[in-house]
Amino acid sequence: MPFHADHQPTERREATRLHVLESAIAVLARDGYAKASWRRIAEEAGVTGGVLQYHFGDKEHLLQAVVEHLSDEHVRAVEAVHISPELPLRERVALFVNASADFMSGPGEVAMLEILLAMRAPARSAVSDTSSAQMEAAQQHLWRALFPEVSQARRTVAYRLLFATLHGLEVQRLIRSEGSRKAELAALGASIAGLMESGTPIGVEP
């Protein structure tokens, strides 16, 4: 587990931690999970392996921190759009989808995909399960704030549809040209809005 002593100033500690996370994202996005070794991440960050251990403990907890950092960054990116809950549902959904797609078009999404693929079943660990739970909790909080009139069941289905589709679109983007991305995002937004509108069957109790 990460070890945090009190002798290092908090601001400096947090700055170093953030720098390591950004370096890990850069290595994962550029070189892939298999080559994102402890040593290579330390070299990218310009620190020693001991610094990584001080902040994260081991590689698995470092990757957990990367996932949580990217999840938090996504929430901040959506919040920066200032989507008013007073806007019509479909307009809010369109803004949310486009803000999420913009955020997920960068190296952070490639790094996230590398981690998710590496930690897929049956190799999943308690650490990856914890990350998944924290990501979902953060998203549920955000969706509840932006779509308060929608039931939790419908928000959950919509949230999972959004990210499953955006992950897939980003994989396509990596292997082909942009193509009809704008139309795809518009169709995704319409599908999610339809799911969240009352009276639409979703296969679970609303």
CYANA upper distance limits for C-alpha pairs under 8 A (distance plus 0.5 A):
  1 MET  CA     56 PHE  CA      7.02
  1 MET  CA     57 GLY  CA      5.01
  1 MET  CA     58 ASP  CA      7.49
  1 MET  CA     61 HIS  CA      7.74
  2 PRO  CA     53 GLN  CA      7.09
  2 PRO  CA     54 TYR  CA      6.37
  2 PRO  CA     55 HIS  CA      5.72
  2 PRO  CA     56 PHE  CA      4.73
  2 PRO  CA     57 GLY  CA      4.52
  2 PRO  CA     58 ASP  CA      8.06
  2 PRO  CA     61 HIS  CA      8.32
  3 PHE  CA     53 GLN  CA      8.11
  3 PHE  CA     54 TYR  CA      5.73
  3 PHE  CA     55 HIS  CA      6.68
  3 PHE  CA     56 PHE  CA      7.73
  3 PHE  CA     57 GLY  CA      7.19
  4 HIS  CA     54 TYR  CA      7.16
  4 HIS  CA     55 HIS  CA      7.23
  8 GLN  CA     12 ARG  CA      7.58
  8 GLN  CA     13 ARG  CA      6.83
  9 PRO  CA     13 ARG  CA      6.60
 10 THR  CA     14 GLU  CA      6.57
 11 GLU  CA     15 ALA  CA      6.56
 12 ARG  CA     16 THR  CA      6.62
 13 ARG  CA     17 ARG  CA      6.62
 14 GLU  CA     18 LEU  CA      6.58
 15 ALA  CA     19 HIS  CA      6.63
 16 THR  CA     20 VAL  CA      6.71
 17 ARG  CA     21 LEU  CA      6.81
 17 ARG  CA     55 HIS  CA      6.96
 18 LEU  CA     22 GLU  CA      6.71
 19 HIS  CA     23 SER  CA      6.61
 19 HIS  CA     45 ALA  CA      7.13
 20 VAL  CA     24 ALA  CA      6.58
 20 VAL  CA     41 ILE  CA      8.02
 20 VAL  CA     42 ALA  CA      8.04
 20 VAL  CA     45 ALA  CA      6.02
 20 VAL  CA     52 LEU  CA      8.04
 21 LEU  CA     25 ILE  CA      6.74
 21 LEU  CA     62 LEU  CA      8.19
 21 LEU  CA     65 ALA  CA      7.94
 21 LEU  CA     66 VAL  CA      6.33
 21 LEU  CA     69 HIS  CA      8.26
 22 GLU  CA     26 ALA  CA      6.73
 23 SER  CA     27 VAL  CA      6.77
 23 SER  CA     41 ILE  CA      6.81
 23 SER  CA     44 GLU  CA      6.22
 23 SER  CA     45 ALA  CA      5.81
 24 ALA  CA     28 LEU  CA      6.59
 24 ALA  CA     36 ALA  CA      7.99
 24 ALA  CA     41 ILE  CA      5.92
 24 ALA  CA     44 GLU  CA      8.17
 24 ALA  CA     45 ALA  CA      8.36
 24 ALA  CA     66 VAL  CA      8.00
 25 ILE  CA     29 ALA  CA      6.50
 25 ILE  CA     66 VAL  CA      7.64
 25 ILE  CA    107 PRO  CA      7.59
 25 ILE  CA    108 GLY  CA      6.58
 25 ILE  CA    111 ALA  CA      6.01
 26 ALA  CA     30 ARG  CA      6.49
 26 ALA  CA    107 PRO  CA      7.40
 26 ALA  CA    108 GLY  CA      8.36
 26 ALA  CA    111 ALA  CA      8.05
 27 VAL  CA     31 ASP  CA      6.01
 27 VAL  CA     32 GLY  CA      7.45
 27 VAL  CA     36 ALA  CA      6.39
 27 VAL  CA     40 ARG  CA      8.12
 27 VAL  CA     41 ILE  CA      7.01
 27 VAL  CA     44 GLU  CA      7.83
 28 LEU  CA     32 GLY  CA      5.09
 28 LEU  CA     33 TYR  CA      5.93
 28 LEU  CA     35 LYS  CA      8.22
 28 LEU  CA     36 ALA  CA      6.22
 28 LEU  CA    110 VAL  CA      7.91
 28 LEU  CA    111 ALA  CA      5.41
 28 LEU  CA    114 GLU  CA      7.29
 29 ALA  CA    107 PRO  CA      5.97
 29 ALA  CA    108 GLY  CA      7.56
 29 ALA  CA    110 VAL  CA      5.63
 29 ALA  CA    111 ALA  CA      5.16
 29 ALA  CA    114 GLU  CA      8.13
 31 ASP  CA     35 LYS  CA      6.32
 31 ASP  CA     36 ALA  CA      7.17
 32 GLY  CA     36 ALA  CA      6.77
 32 GLY  CA    111 ALA  CA      8.03
 32 GLY  CA    114 GLU  CA      6.81
 33 TYR  CA     37 SER  CA      8.48
 33 TYR  CA    111 ALA  CA      8.43
 33 TYR  CA    114 GLU  CA      6.05
 33 TYR  CA    115 ILE  CA      7.16
 33 TYR  CA    118 ALA  CA      7.58
 35 LYS  CA     40 ARG  CA      8.26
 36 ALA  CA     40 ARG  CA      6.64
 36 ALA  CA     41 ILE  CA      6.89
 37 SER  CA     41 ILE  CA      6.72
 38 TRP  CA     42 ALA  CA      6.75
 38 TRP  CA     49 GLY  CA      7.51
 38 TRP  CA     59 LYS  CA      6.89
 39 ARG  CA     43 GLU  CA      6.65
 39 ARG  CA     49 GLY  CA      6.99
 40 ARG  CA     44 GLU  CA      6.60
 41 ILE  CA     45 ALA  CA      6.69
 42 ALA  CA     46 GLY  CA      6.48
 42 ALA  CA     47 VAL  CA      5.70
 42 ALA  CA     48 THR  CA      6.18
 42 ALA  CA     49 GLY  CA      6.29
 42 ALA  CA     52 LEU  CA      7.37
 43 GLU  CA     47 VAL  CA      6.75
 43 GLU  CA     48 THR  CA      7.87
 47 VAL  CA     51 VAL  CA      6.78
 47 VAL  CA     52 LEU  CA      8.14
 48 THR  CA     52 LEU  CA      7.35
 49 GLY  CA     53 GLN  CA      6.75
 50 GLY  CA     54 TYR  CA      6.55
 51 VAL  CA     55 HIS  CA      6.89
 52 LEU  CA     56 PHE  CA      6.34
 52 LEU  CA     57 GLY  CA      7.46
 52 LEU  CA     58 ASP  CA      8.11
 53 GLN  CA     57 GLY  CA      4.74
 53 GLN  CA     58 ASP  CA      6.40
 56 PHE  CA     61 HIS  CA      6.23
 56 PHE  CA     62 LEU  CA      5.72
 56 PHE  CA     65 ALA  CA      8.35
 57 GLY  CA     61 HIS  CA      7.02
 57 GLY  CA     62 LEU  CA      7.92
 58 ASP  CA     62 LEU  CA      6.77
 59 LYS  CA     63 LEU  CA      6.67
 60 GLU  CA     64 GLN  CA      6.77
 60 GLU  CA    127 VAL  CA      7.66
 61 HIS  CA     65 ALA  CA      6.66
 61 HIS  CA    127 VAL  CA      7.41
 62 LEU  CA     66 VAL  CA      6.79
 63 LEU  CA     67 VAL  CA      6.79
 63 LEU  CA    115 ILE  CA      7.70
 64 GLN  CA     68 GLU  CA      6.77
 64 GLN  CA    127 VAL  CA      7.00
 64 GLN  CA    128 SER  CA      6.92
 64 GLN  CA    131 SER  CA      6.35
 65 ALA  CA     69 HIS  CA      6.41
 66 VAL  CA     70 LEU  CA      6.63
 67 VAL  CA     71 SER  CA      6.66
 67 VAL  CA    112 MET  CA      7.00
 67 VAL  CA    115 ILE  CA      8.41
 67 VAL  CA    131 SER  CA      7.16
 68 GLU  CA     72 ASP  CA      6.65
 68 GLU  CA    131 SER  CA      6.81
 68 GLU  CA    134 GLN  CA      7.78
 68 GLU  CA    135 MET  CA      7.06
 69 HIS  CA     73 GLU  CA      6.62
 70 LEU  CA     74 HIS  CA      6.61
 70 LEU  CA    108 GLY  CA      7.21
 70 LEU  CA    112 MET  CA      8.23
 71 SER  CA     75 VAL  CA      6.91
 71 SER  CA    135 MET  CA      6.43
 71 SER  CA    138 ALA  CA      8.14
 72 ASP  CA     76 ARG  CA      6.78
 72 ASP  CA    138 ALA  CA      8.10
 73 GLU  CA     77 ALA  CA      6.59
 74 HIS  CA     78 VAL  CA      6.81
 74 HIS  CA    100 SER  CA      7.37
 74 HIS  CA    103 PHE  CA      6.95
 75 VAL  CA     79 GLU  CA      6.64
 75 VAL  CA    138 ALA  CA      8.13
 75 VAL  CA    139 GLN  CA      7.83
 75 VAL  CA    142 LEU  CA      7.60
 76 ARG  CA     80 ALA  CA      6.55
 77 ALA  CA     81 VAL  CA      7.47
 77 ALA  CA     99 ALA  CA      7.32
 77 ALA  CA    100 SER  CA      8.03
 77 ALA  CA    103 PHE  CA      7.29
 78 VAL  CA     82 HIS  CA      7.95
 78 VAL  CA     83 ILE  CA      8.42
 78 VAL  CA     96 PHE  CA      6.95
 78 VAL  CA     99 ALA  CA      6.14
 78 VAL  CA    100 SER  CA      7.10
 79 GLU  CA     83 ILE  CA      7.59
 81 VAL  CA     95 LEU  CA      8.24
 81 VAL  CA     99 ALA  CA      7.74
 83 ILE  CA     87 LEU  CA      8.17
 83 ILE  CA     92 ARG  CA      6.77
 83 ILE  CA     95 LEU  CA      7.61
 83 ILE  CA     96 PHE  CA      8.18
 83 ILE  CA    146 LEU  CA      7.61
 84 SER  CA     92 ARG  CA      7.90
 84 SER  CA    146 LEU  CA      7.63
 85 PRO  CA     92 ARG  CA      7.86
 85 PRO  CA    145 ALA  CA      8.03
 85 PRO  CA    146 LEU  CA      5.74
 85 PRO  CA    147 PHE  CA      6.98
 85 PRO  CA    148 PRO  CA      8.11
 87 LEU  CA     91 GLU  CA      6.90
 87 LEU  CA     92 ARG  CA      6.65
 88 PRO  CA     92 ARG  CA      6.85
 89 LEU  CA     93 VAL  CA      6.67
 89 LEU  CA    147 PHE  CA      8.02
 89 LEU  CA    193 ALA  CA      7.36
 90 ARG  CA     94 ALA  CA      6.63
 90 ARG  CA    189 GLY  CA      8.05
 90 ARG  CA    190 ALA  CA      7.68
 90 ARG  CA    193 ALA  CA      6.03
 91 GLU  CA     95 LEU  CA      6.77
 92 ARG  CA     96 PHE  CA      6.60
 92 ARG  CA    146 LEU  CA      8.14
 93 VAL  CA     97 VAL  CA      6.51
 93 VAL  CA    189 GLY  CA      6.46
 93 VAL  CA    192 ILE  CA      7.76
 93 VAL  CA    193 ALA  CA      6.71
 94 ALA  CA     98 ASN  CA      6.66
 94 ALA  CA    186 ALA  CA      7.73
 94 ALA  CA    189 GLY  CA      5.79
 94 ALA  CA    190 ALA  CA      8.25
 95 LEU  CA     99 ALA  CA      6.55
 96 PHE  CA    100 SER  CA      6.56
 97 VAL  CA    101 ALA  CA      6.53
 97 VAL  CA    162 LEU  CA      8.00
 97 VAL  CA    185 LEU  CA      7.53
 97 VAL  CA    188 LEU  CA      8.24
 97 VAL  CA    189 GLY  CA      6.60
 98 ASN  CA    102 ASP  CA      6.54
 98 ASN  CA    185 LEU  CA      7.62
 99 ALA  CA    103 PHE  CA      6.76
100 SER  CA    104 MET  CA      6.55
101 ALA  CA    105 SER  CA      6.63
101 ALA  CA    166 LEU  CA      7.17
101 ALA  CA    185 LEU  CA      8.47
102 ASP  CA    106 GLY  CA      8.17
103 PHE  CA    109 GLU  CA      8.46
104 MET  CA    108 GLY  CA      7.34
104 MET  CA    109 GLU  CA      5.50
104 MET  CA    166 LEU  CA      8.13
104 MET  CA    170 GLU  CA      7.95
105 SER  CA    109 GLU  CA      6.98
105 SER  CA    170 GLU  CA      7.23
106 GLY  CA    110 VAL  CA      7.71
107 PRO  CA    111 ALA  CA      6.73
108 GLY  CA    112 MET  CA      6.59
109 GLU  CA    113 LEU  CA      6.63
109 GLU  CA    167 HIS  CA      8.37
109 GLU  CA    170 GLU  CA      8.20
110 VAL  CA    114 GLU  CA      6.73
111 ALA  CA    115 ILE  CA      6.83
112 MET  CA    116 LEU  CA      6.56
113 LEU  CA    117 LEU  CA      6.49
113 LEU  CA    167 HIS  CA      8.02
114 GLU  CA    118 ALA  CA      6.66
115 ILE  CA    119 MET  CA      6.55
116 LEU  CA    120 ARG  CA      6.46
118 ALA  CA    123 ALA  CA      8.12
119 MET  CA    123 ALA  CA      6.08
119 MET  CA    124 ARG  CA      5.39
119 MET  CA    125 SER  CA      7.86
119 MET  CA    128 SER  CA      7.19
120 ARG  CA    124 ARG  CA      5.89
124 ARG  CA    128 SER  CA      6.55
124 ARG  CA    129 ASP  CA      7.56
125 SER  CA    129 ASP  CA      6.76
126 ALA  CA    130 THR  CA      6.58
127 VAL  CA    131 SER  CA      6.81
128 SER  CA    132 SER  CA      6.69
129 ASP  CA    133 ALA  CA      6.69
130 THR  CA    134 GLN  CA      6.68
131 SER  CA    135 MET  CA      6.57
132 SER  CA    136 GLU  CA      6.68
133 ALA  CA    137 ALA  CA      6.66
134 GLN  CA    138 ALA  CA      6.70
135 MET  CA    139 GLN  CA      6.76
136 GLU  CA    140 GLN  CA      6.48
137 ALA  CA    141 HIS  CA      6.72
138 ALA  CA    142 LEU  CA      6.85
139 GLN  CA    143 TRP  CA      6.50
139 GLN  CA    159 TYR  CA      8.09
140 GLN  CA    144 ARG  CA      6.43
140 GLN  CA    155 ARG  CA      8.07
140 GLN  CA    156 THR  CA      7.77
141 HIS  CA    145 ALA  CA      6.86
142 LEU  CA    146 LEU  CA      6.84
143 TRP  CA    147 PHE  CA      6.12
143 TRP  CA    148 PRO  CA      8.12
143 TRP  CA    155 ARG  CA      7.29
143 TRP  CA    159 TYR  CA      8.46
144 ARG  CA    148 PRO  CA      5.57
144 ARG  CA    150 VAL  CA      8.37
144 ARG  CA    152 GLN  CA      8.11
144 ARG  CA    155 ARG  CA      8.19
147 PHE  CA    155 ARG  CA      8.41
150 VAL  CA    154 ARG  CA      7.02
150 VAL  CA    155 ARG  CA      6.96
150 VAL  CA    196 MET  CA      6.67
150 VAL  CA    197 GLU  CA      7.91
150 VAL  CA    198 SER  CA      8.29
151 SER  CA    155 ARG  CA      6.72
151 SER  CA    196 MET  CA      8.43
151 SER  CA    206 PRO  CA      6.40
152 GLN  CA    156 THR  CA      6.52
152 GLN  CA    206 PRO  CA      7.62
153 ALA  CA    157 VAL  CA      6.90
153 ALA  CA    204 VAL  CA      7.56
153 ALA  CA    205 GLU  CA      7.25
153 ALA  CA    206 PRO  CA      5.46
154 ARG  CA    158 ALA  CA      6.59
154 ARG  CA    195 LEU  CA      7.17
154 ARG  CA    196 MET  CA      5.97
154 ARG  CA    202 ILE  CA      7.77
154 ARG  CA    206 PRO  CA      6.47
155 ARG  CA    159 TYR  CA      6.40
155 ARG  CA    196 MET  CA      7.13
156 THR  CA    160 ARG  CA      6.71
157 VAL  CA    161 LEU  CA      6.62
157 VAL  CA    195 LEU  CA      8.31
157 VAL  CA    202 ILE  CA      8.18
158 ALA  CA    162 LEU  CA      6.54
158 ALA  CA    192 ILE  CA      5.98
158 ALA  CA    195 LEU  CA      7.01
158 ALA  CA    196 MET  CA      7.40
159 TYR  CA    163 PHE  CA      6.92
160 ARG  CA    164 ALA  CA      6.47
161 LEU  CA    165 THR  CA      6.49
161 LEU  CA    192 ILE  CA      7.91
162 LEU  CA    166 LEU  CA      6.56
162 LEU  CA    188 LEU  CA      7.87
162 LEU  CA    192 ILE  CA      7.73
163 PHE  CA    167 HIS  CA      6.35
164 ALA  CA    168 GLY  CA      6.79
165 THR  CA    169 LEU  CA      6.62
165 THR  CA    188 LEU  CA      8.27
166 LEU  CA    170 GLU  CA      6.60
167 HIS  CA    171 VAL  CA      6.86
168 GLY  CA    172 GLN  CA      6.84
169 LEU  CA    173 ARG  CA      6.60
170 GLU  CA    174 LEU  CA      6.79
171 VAL  CA    175 ILE  CA      7.21
172 GLN  CA    176 ARG  CA      6.45
173 ARG  CA    177 SER  CA      6.59
173 ARG  CA    178 GLU  CA      6.45
180 SER  CA    184 GLU  CA      6.64
181 ARG  CA    185 LEU  CA      6.63
182 LYS  CA    186 ALA  CA      6.76
183 ALA  CA    187 ALA  CA      6.64
184 GLU  CA    188 LEU  CA      6.62
185 LEU  CA    189 GLY  CA      6.60
186 ALA  CA    190 ALA  CA      6.75
187 ALA  CA    191 SER  CA      6.66
188 LEU  CA    192 ILE  CA      6.70
189 GLY  CA    193 ALA  CA      6.59
190 ALA  CA    194 GLY  CA      6.56
191 SER  CA    195 LEU  CA      6.77
192 ILE  CA    196 MET  CA      6.83
193 ALA  CA    197 GLU  CA      6.70
194 GLY  CA    200 THR  CA      7.27
195 LEU  CA    200 THR  CA      6.47
195 LEU  CA    201 PRO  CA      8.02
195 LEU  CA    202 ILE  CA      7.07
196 MET  CA    200 THR  CA      7.89
202 ILE  CA    206 PRO  CA      8.46
